[in-house]
Amino acid sequence: MTRSPGSTLATADLATPVGRVAVAVSDVGVRAIGWGSADELAEHHDVVPDDTGRADAALAQLAEYFAGERRAFDVPLDWGGVTTTQRRVLRALYDRVPYGSSVTYGELATLSGTGVPARAIGSIMGSNPIPIVVPCHRVLAHDGLGGYSGGAGNGLEVKRWLLTLEGALPPTLDWNPAGLPG
């Protein structure tokens, strides 16, 4: 685990079975989660050195999730980086699609009550600033996995791995709970 804290957003990262994951946490809560190091995440956010340890709870919960020991996150979330419509859709996902389950883009459109069409739900999932905690990997196309922008170039494999970890997909014969191959 490395730390690159900031006064606006404290950032930190940890190694996971699917690659390094970084978090950015404001005084309000988790603002962003990204694939890569804290320094890489900091390049996209207003981060100034600070050693408050605000990211510790989020990192601990992410580590528990990847170890198969956590099914729900209870860290506070900072929705400051999203529009009202994005927030309504992401909040519906966070509140109504639990660990081990999935929903289609169309079903999430209905659950959110926003009137946003399924195709636009896909765009909102692709711009989700807090993946894993706000589980956009649980949103599927009506005819398959759909897309996934997480995972630093291994998006669909990461999505498949996360869904398998949660039991929403059956493991394949070569599934490796320790991480993605090679």
Secondary structure by P-SEA (a helix, b strand, c coil): ccccccccbbbbbbbccccbbbbbbccccccccccccaaaaaaaccccccccccaaaaaaaaaaaaaccccccccccccccccaaaaaaaaaaaccccccccccaaaaaaaacccccaaaaaaaaaaccccccccccccccccccccccccccaaaaaaaaaaaaacccccccccccccccc
